[in-house]
Amino acid sequence: MHVEAAGQRYIQAHSFTYLGGVITECPDVSAEIARRSSACWMRIRRYQRELYDRPDVRLELKIRMVKAEAIEALLYGCVTWTTRQDHYRKLRTVHHRVLLRIIGTRRRKSDHRVLSYNRALELTGCESIETTVRTRRLLWAGALIRMDDRRLPKRIMFGMLERGVKKGRGGQEKEWTTCVNSDARAFSIPGNWRHAARDAQGWAEKVIEGGRRFMAEWRKEEEEKAKTRLDKRTAE
């Protein structure tokens, strides 16, 4: 579809890139996550010979570079994402593969098992990708709350849509504020988070502490799942 205005011709686009992110007519961030995943691996390949593939380089240095380059490329703009569990699974898969790469673990053809995500996080001292996304989104939400009501970012992120967008059996897509409310519940932040977020330092402490609790619960669940899988294999 073409539109002409003021002597210029415009083409209606279903998606385009703006400030490094993919803007689509659908609120689903799957396309953006796929693009971010490719950007993450590009950062890994950039230094693979000089850094990541060299066994004589300390693991601590590799981890610092991964956090500074690859993970930042993967999560660029994540504070504005409306994420579902399938999105977290995709991000987790990429994060897991990146950690295995720098640890030096390779999947053997004769063995389908590989170092678990939980164990890879322990060896590298990293937190889960879901924890990182939720933490950053809550901190950004707090920054928005403290903005003047006339600021455009606050009006956009906390504005109400006139109507939802239907998408198959799943019903309406989640709104960004719904994700933030879910983050606050997941981090066990009590009371009205919008009121608590007005104190910048106090809010940051609540979010960081909530992230620690979330990671502790996550690790406990992962260890229980691993034990269940082990018992099942032993029984077989």
Disulfide bonds with the S-S distance in Angstrom:
none
